[in-house]
Amino acid sequence: MTSFGLELPCGAACADPRLLAELARRAEDAGWDGVFLEDYLVYHAEPDCPTADVWVALAAMAGATSSVRLGTTVTGGARHLPWELARRVSTLDQLSGGRVVLGLGVGDPNDDAYRRFGGVSDPRTRASLLDESLRILVGLFAGERFSFAGAHFQVDDVRFERVRVPIWIGGGWPGRAGVRRAARHDGFLPYRHSSTDRYADAEEELSAVQVVSILDTVRAERGSLEGFDLVVGGRRRRTDWSAERLHVAAVAEAGATWWMEWVPPGPPDEMRAAVSQPPLRP
């Protein structure tokens, strides 16, 4: 395992970007390699829950840190116009000194914003929107004159500044669509299709054997694993740190490159204490 990241909420107490900036700084001081935000308009389908705009929050986090990677895990591609997303991401990357990672997926099926704001709910349509968005993002990030005509989006002869922002794709496993989409980009953030709780502790997480299977699929699709990240974890830290280190070492040996820990929303002092714990490096 080469890198360790924290996933933070964008709602409840973390609707305050000043707190998120402080948490990111504390995490950097504690030795974490990345700090990432969930991306919701309505936090976890709670219509009265305060929720931050993640791009404003990430800008505050960039100003408070100097070395950690920053990004989303993950942004629903169907909720954003790709050219506006490209501008936000490239501006944030410039502000942070090239530290941004963009996580994209078809969108959480339980994301209430799609219903409340008249968004696309059909998963096939969401996937089609995501695929076109990815083609546009890659084209705009290349820094060359770019045009595109698709079923959902059109771009007519425009050039954005060149940036090199890694794109990680979130998707379900087992299942091939997400990992094949990810193989065309820079990383994969798998979640278990069988899980009813993304942050469940034990049997729902990926094993070393499953990590190998995912990477075999990626290798078959792209021919090499060079420059590709597999991001695993995404749950709260277990109380048995020895067992946790053994599991992290096993998935790292299998080829995972990032281990993520989830810090749930709570009182600010509890969250400060959580992010100030150093990563469980084997």
N, C-alpha and C positions, 0 to 999 in steps of 0.2 A: 504494500500500500504506500503510495507516494504522498497522498494529500488527505487532509481531514477538514471537513466543513461542518458548519452549523446551519441549520434551517430555522428561521424565525418566522413567527406569524406577522401578518400585516394588520391585525385587528386587536380589539380590546385595548389593553394598555399600550400595545405596540402601534396603535393608530397615531401615536405621537412620534414624528420623525426624529425629534430630539432624543427620545429614549433609544430608538433604533441606532442612531449615530453613536450614542454612548455604549450600547451593547456591542456594536461592531468594534469600537476601539478597545474595549475590555477583551473581546475575543482575540483580537490581533496581539494584544499584550500577553495573552495566555498561550500563544503559540499555534492558534488555528490558522489554516491556510485559506479558508474561504468562509464568507458569511452570505447566505442566500435567503431570499424572501419568498413566501407564498404570494400569489397574485390573485386577489379577489377584489371585486367591487362591493360585494355584500359578504362580509366575513362569515364563512361557514354557514350560509343560509340563515343568519340571524339578522333580520331586517333592522333592528335597533342597535346593532353592535357598531361602535365606531370603527372605521376602516381607513387605512392610509392609502394614498396613491403611491404605488411602489416606486415609481420613477423619481418622484420628489424625495421619497425616503432614501432611495439608493444614492441620490446626489448628496444628501446630508451625510450618509455613511461614507461616501468617497472622500468628503472633506475632512472627516474625522480619522481617517486611516491612511496608511501609506503602502501597504504590501498585500493585504488580503484580497483574494478574488471576490468579486461582487456580482450578484445576478439574481435570477428568478428560477424557482423550481416548483412549478413551471407556469409560464404564461399561456393562457388559452389563445391559440392562434386565431380562432374565429371571432374573437372580441375586438380585434384591432385592425385598422387599415395598415397594410404592410409598409407603405412608404412613411407613414407617421411613426410607426414603430422603429423603422430604420433610423429616422432622424433622432428619436429619443435615445436609442441605444448608442449610436455613434457619438452623440454629444456627451453622454455619460462616460463612454470609453475615453474620450478626450479629457474630460474632467478628472477621471481616475488615473490617468497615465497608462491606459491600456490594460486595465484589470477586469474588464467586464466579460461575463459569460451569459449568453442568452439561452434560457431554457424554454422550450416551446412544446406544446402538445395539443391534442384535439380539445382539451378542456375537461375539467372535472365534471362527470355526469350529474353530480349533486350541486354544482355551482348555480346558486339561485339567481344570479344576475342574468342568465340567459332568459329565464322566464319573466323576471320583473321588468326587464328593459327591452323585451321583444326581440331577443337575439335568436340565433339559430340553435335549435335543440336536436335536430336529427344528426346522429353521429356520423353517417356517411357524408352528409353535406359539410359538417364540421371538418372531416378529414380532407375533403376536396378543397375547402378554403385554406386549410393548413398547408397542403401541398403547393398550392399556388403562391401563398404567402412566402413559403420557404424559397421558391424559385426567384421571387422578386427580391427578397432580402439578400440572397446570395448575389444576384445581379447588381443591386445597388451598392453592396459592400465592396464590390470589385473595383469601384472607382473609374469605370469606363462608361461610355454612352450606352444606354440600356433602354430597350423597349420590350413590352410583353403584352400579349393578348390571350386571355383565358376565359373560362366560363364565368368567373366572378370578378376579375380585376383586369384593368388595362393600364399600361404605362407607355407613354409616348416620348421616346428619345430624350432621356434625361440622364444627368451624371451627378452622383453624389461623391463626397470625398471617400477615398479608399480607407477601409478599416479592416482589421483582422480580429473579429469577434468570434470566438468558438460558439457553435450552436449545438446544444445538447437537446435531444428529443426525449420527452417523457412518453412512456407507453406501457401497456400491460404485458405480462408474461405469466404463463406460456401464451403464445400467440406470436405470429410472424410479422404482422403489419408494422408495429411500432419499431421493432429492432431493424427491419429492413429499411424503414425510413431513416432511422438513426444512422445506419451504416453509410448513408450518403452524406453524412455531416460529421460532427466531431465528437459525439458522445451519446450515451444512452442512460436514462434514468428509469429503470424498470420498476414496476410495482406488480404485486401478485394479483392476478385476476380473482383468485378465490377469497381475497381478504375483504371483510366487511368494515375494517378499520385500518386505514393506511398506516396508522401509528401503533398497531398491535405489536406485542413484544416478541413472541417466540416463534411458533411454527409457521407463521405466515411470511417470514423473511426468506430471502434467497440463500440457498446453500452454496457451498463451493462447487458442487457438481452442477448446479444450475448456472452458476457463473461461467463455468467452462462451456456449457451448452450455448449460452448466449454468445460468447466470444467465437465459438465455432461458426455460428450463423453469420456474425459480423465479418469474420475472415473470408467466408465463402462469398459474401456479397461484395466486399471491397478489395479482396486479395491480400490484405495486410491489416495488422492492428496498429501500425505506426500512426501516431498522432490521434489515436482514438481513446476516449475516456469511458470507462464503465463505472457508474456511480451507484453504490449500494448503501443500504442502511435506511436512513430516513425515519428512524423511530427514536423514542426516548432511550437514554442510556439505562442499561440494566443495573441493578444494585450489586450484582456479583461482578466486580471489575476484572477479576482473573478470568472468568468464563468469557467475558466480553472481549478481552484481549486475544484469547485463543480463537474466538470466532472471527475477529477482524484479521488476524494473521492467516486464517484458513482461506478467507475470500480473497485476500491479497495475493496469497500464493497461487490461487486459481486465476488471477489476472485482473481483479478489480483495481482501479486506480484511485478512486475516491471513496472514503467512508463518511457518511453523513449522519449527524445526530440532530434530532428534533428537540427544540426547546419549546414546550407548550406555553400558551399565554397564561400569565399569572400575575401576582403582585410584582411590581418592579424590582423589589429587593431580591425576591426569589429568582427572577430572571438574571439579575446581575450576578448572583452567586453561581448560577448554572453556566453562564458563558465564561466565567472566570476560571472554571475547571479546565485544566489542560487536556488535550486529546489523549486517548488511550493508545498511544503508539506501542506496538508489540515490542 
